[in-house]
Amino acid sequence: MRRWWVGVDWSESLQDCAIVDDHGAVVTHLRIEETADGVAQLLTAIRNLNPRSHRFSRRQVPVVIEDGARLLVAELRRVRQPVIVIPPAVMARYRGRLATAVSKADRTDAALLANIVRMNPGRHRALAETSDEAAAVAVLARAQQDSVARATEAMLRMRSHLRMYYPAAIDAWAGMDRGLRRREARALLAVAPTPRAAAGLSKYRIAETLAAAGRTRMLDDQAAGLRELFAAPRLRQRPATEDAMGQRMLVHLAELDAACLQAERLRETITETFARHPHAPIYRSFPACGPIVAARLFAEIGDDPGRFTARGLRAYAGTAPLTWASGGSHKVTHRRICNRQLKTAVHQWAFGTLTRSPGCRARYDARRDGGDGYAAALRHVGNRLLNGLHYCLQSGDLYHEERMFPPSSSTVS
């Protein structure tokens, strides 16, 4: 039976679509808009490939594209048309294989995308059949991660500016969790944007500001310490320059406040959204898997039970080692090409289990005693956790420490 593949080279206006047969010849080429009529035109062209056969279905023809986040892809997935996403970097490598003089055209790129999957069908899989709820969590998780990154960038810009005229503000929250991103830090900087203003604050005013920002413990002690810190003699800018730099700092502070507010709102939204999914209790049953870490893991893994094997999940997360063997050389390194968001989430998850799971702690200590570094030992812990998570997602069971780490099992793998 003949087979066909569809390649789509996208753009903001028209999408070039090429349909190739099992010999690599282009049988149909069309340009469509990213609209409902355009999608209908593409599906009609696929149906007309073999209209006389009762065994032929358009779902046997995969659509290959470089960007999986487009509305065109969302509509194709809604009508259950298989879609395969080829990263642009992979596409560029294949383009160089076809000719010595590399050229580029939308029409030929569409045909090339289809031929990539035609020549290597086992190397490329269709997008997983994740639910709408899982896709929503993925969008929120990425947005929350981006908002935290923006808040960190805004904080670092403000900190760099504070070093030029107000180092006491940096020292006040040095070593504390979240540093200048803390609510009390931002509230106090809004009240005292310059060293002169901070030196004029009374202990009562500092305590009042800290309490208004949510501080409830050891108010008097912290207020006294801040009062002493701000009153200590330090190098200063000239008065007019200091005031101007204080105004500039308030601009940075406004950016930081907005970024922190958005991150907090998204944190609440993603927590509520993920809690409604049936997989949430499984993720939350694991040690150190809080609402944000669990949502980030779920966002990258999805809820399609057949998407990963246990080994494939570890490779996708970057915790499985990579072996290079050629002749007499043999080298094992950690995997760098992977899903970076998932790798970061697993690293944070594994680190958190060291104080919450005796089994994870024992495995980590055994790997460190065996010569592994900090990151390598955490990857081994992450491997074990992903194995357990994969099993629980397949079986529907919750996490049990005794089953995950039996007393008689070895802690080293």
N, C-alpha and C positions, 0 to 999 in steps of 0.2 A: 504494500500500500504506500502510495506517495505521501511525503510529509512536507510541511512548509513551516517557515519561521518568519516572524515580522520584526523588523528593526525600525525604531523610531528615533530620529535625531531631533531633539526638541529645540525650540526657540521661543521667544516671547510672543511672536505673531503666528507663524505657520510651522506645523510639525511635518517634517519629511518622513514618509513611511515607505519602506521597501519590503516586499514579500519575496522571499527566495525559496526555491525548491530544494530537493535533496541533492541536486547536483551543483548548487551554489548559484544558479542563474536567477536573475531578477525577473519574476513573472508579472509583478504589478508594482507600480510606483504611484503614489498619490500624496498630495499635500493637504492637510486638514487643519482646521482651527481647533483650539482647545475649548470646544463647546460641546453641548449635547448632540448637535447635528454632526459635528466632526467625528465624535466617537461612533455614532450610528453609521456614518459613512465607512469608517474603518471596519466595523463589525460586519457590515454588508459585504465588503470586499473579501473578508475572510470566509464568509459563508459561501460565496460564489466560487471559491477555489475548486470545490468538488460537489456541485449541487445534485448530481445524479446518485451519489452513494448514500445509502441509508445508514452506513456505519460511520460516516464522517461527521464530526462535530467541531465547531469553532474552538471548543475548549482543548482540542488536541494541538492547537497552533499557539505556541507561546509568543508573547510580545516582549521584545528586549529593548530596554531604554537605559540611559545613564543616570537619571534622577528619579528616585522612587517616591519623592514627596510632592509630586505635581498633581493637579486636579485630574489630569488625564489618567494617571495611574489609579487614583482613588475611584474614578468611575469604572475603569476596567475591572478593578477588584470587586466592585459592587455587583457587577454582572458575572462575576466568577470567571473572568478571563485570566488565564495564568500569565503572570508578569515576572520577568527576570531582570534584575538590575545589575548592570556591569559598571563598576567604578571607572571614572574617567582615566585614572592612571593605567588600569588594565587595558582600556580601549587604546591608549596611546602606544602601549607596547605592541599590540596586535597591528596597529597601523604601520609601524616600522618593519614588521615582518613581511609585508606584502610587496614592498618595493624599496629599492635603494634610495631613490629620491622621494622623500615623504611629502605627500600633498594632502590637502584637506578640502572636502566639499560636503555640504549637508546631504546631498543625494547619495554619494558613495559611503558616507559614514553610516547612514541608515542601513545600507546593504551590509556593511562590515559588521555592525552589531548583530544582525541576524546570522551572518556566517560564523561569528565567534561561537555562538551556541550550537550551530549546526555541526561544526568541526569538533567541539568538545562538549557534547551533551551531558556527560557525567560530571563535569566540573562546575556546572552552574545550575542552581536550583531556583525554582519559583519562590516568590515571596511567601512567607508563612501565612497561614490563615488565622491571623489574630483577630480577636473580637474588637468591636468598636470601643468597649470599655477599656481594653488593654491599650488600644491606640491612644485613647484620651489620657491615660496615666503616663504613657510614654511622652506625649507632648508636654504635660505638666512637669514631669520629672526633668526633662531637658531644660524647660524654661526656668525652673527653680534653681537648677545647677548654674545656668547662665546668670541668673540674678545674683547668686552668691559670688560668682566670679566678678561681676560688675561692682558689687559692694566692696570686694577686696581691692580691686583696682582703684576705686574712688578713695578708699582708706589709705592706700599706699601713696597716692598723689597728695593727699592732705598731710600725711606724715612727712613726706619729703619737704613740703612747704613749711611745716612746723619746725623742722630742724633748723631752718634759716633764722628763726627769731623767737621760738617758743619751745625750747627743748624740755622744759618742765612738764608740759602737757604730754609728751611722749613718755617720760619717766613715770608719770603718775599711774599709768596702766600697763607699764612694761611687765611682761611675764604673766599677765592675767589672760584668761580665756577670752578670745575675740578682740582683746586690746582696745583700740580706739573705736571699734564698731559697737562696743557696749553702750547701752542706752544712757547710763549715767555719765559716761565719757562725753557723748555727744551733747547731752543736756548741759553739762558744765562748760563745754567749749562755746555753746551758744550764749551762755550768760557772761562768760569771760573770754572773749576772743583774743585778748592780748595779755602779755605778762603783767602789765600795769593793772589791768582790770582784775586779774586773778589775785594779785598781791593785795588788792583792796577788799577782797571778800572776807567776811567774817566766818567763824566756824559755824554759826547758826545758819547763815545763808547757804553755805556749802552743804550742810546736812539737809536743809530744806530742798535744795535742788536734787540731791541724790535720792531722797524719799519720793519726790515727784516723779522721778524717772523709774521707780520701781524697786529701789534698794530698800531692804527691810532688816538686814542683819548688820550688827556692828557699825551703826551709822556714826556714832560719836567718835569711835576710834578712827574710822576712815576719814571723817571730816577733819579731825585734828591732824592726821598725817598729811592730808592734802594742804591744809592751811600752812603747816610748817614747810612743806615742799615749795609752795608758791611764794612764800615770804623769804625764802633763802636767796642770798645775793647770787646773781648770774650775769653773764654777758648779755647786753641788750642792744637792740637797734636804736637809732635816734627816734624821738617821739613821733614825729609825723610819718616817718617810714614804718614804724611799728604799727601805727593805726591803719595805714594803707594795707600792710600785710595782713592785719586782722580782718579787714574787709574782704580781702582775697580768700582768706581761710574760710570765711562764712559761705562763700560760693562753693568751695569744696565740700563744706559741711552739708549744705543743702543737697548736693549730689549724693553724698553718702547717706543722708536721711532718706531720700527717695529710694535709693537702691535697697537699703535695709528694710524699708516698709514693704516694697514689692516682694522681697525674698520671704518676709514673714507671712504675707498674704498667700503667696503661692505654697508655702509650707502647710498652712492650714487647709488650703483647697486640695492639695495632693493627698494629705492625710485622710480627709473625708472621702475623696473619690476612690482611693485604693482600698479603704476599709470595706467598701461595698462589694468588692470582687471576691468570688469564692476562694481564690488562691491566697487571699490575705492571711487567714489564720495559719496556713502552712508556713509562709515566710516568717510571720511574727513569732512562731513557736521556736525558732532557732535562737540561740543565745546571741546577744549583741545585735540583733536584727531589728532595729527600731523602725519607726514609721517611714523615715526618709530613706534610710539605707534599703529597707525592704522594697519601697516603691521604686528606687533606682535599679535594683536588681530585677524586679519584675518588668520594668519598662524595657530593659534590653533583652530579657529572655522571652517575654511574651507568654501567652497562654495556650499556644498550639502544642499539644503533647507530643506530636511526632516531629517537631522541628529539630531537636538535638538528641544525640546519644550522650551518655555520660562523658565519653571521651571527647566528642565534638564540643560539648559545652565547656569543658576545661580548656580546649584549644581556643575557642571563641573568646573566652575570658582572659587568655594570655597567661594562665597559671600552669599549663602543661609545658614541659621542657621541649626544646627543639634539638634534634640530633643531627649533627653533620658528620658523615662517615664517607671517606674516600681513600681507597688503598689502605695504607697503614695508619692513617690519621683517624681519630675519633674524638669528637668534641660535642659536649652537651651544653647548651646555652638556654637562657630564658627567652620566651617568645615575645618579640617586639611588635609584630604585625598582628593586631587583634582589635577587639572592640575596646577602645580606650576608656569609655565611660564605665563599661562593665568591669574592666580591670581595676579601675580606681575604686569602685564600689566594693569589690571583693577584697581589695587590700584594706580598706577601712573596716569592713566586716570582720576579717580575720584578726586585725589588731584589737578590735573590741572584745573578741572572745577570749583573749589571753587572761582577762580578769573575771570572766563570767562562765568559763567552761573548763573544768579540770582536765578533760581529755584533750582539748585544743592546746592548753598550756603545756601538758606533758609532751605532746607531739612537737610543739615549738621548741621546748628545752632540749629534747632529744636531737632535733636537727641542728640546733646551735652547738651542742656538745660534739656533734659529728663533723663540725667544721663549716656548716652553712652560715652565711651572713644573715643579717636581719631581714632583708627583703626576700632572700631565697627561702628562709624558714617560713616566713608568712605565706609565700606562694604554696608551700606544701600544706600548710593549714588550710588555705583557700581551696586547694585541690580536694581535700577531705570534705570540706563543707559543701562544695559543689556536687560531689558524689552523693552526699546525703540529701541535698536539696533535690537533685534529679530523681532519686528514688522516691522521696516523699511526694513529689509532683506526679509521678507515675502511679503511685499506689493510693494517694490521698491520705496517707498517715501523717501525723504530727511528729515533731522531733522528740527523740528520747535519748538522753545522754548515755544511758547504759547500753542501748543498742548501737549507738554510733561509735562508742569507744568501750567495747567489752573489756573487763578487767584482765582477761587472759591474753588479749591481743597485744602485739608489739606496737610500740608508738612510733617506730621508724619504718618508712616504706621506701 
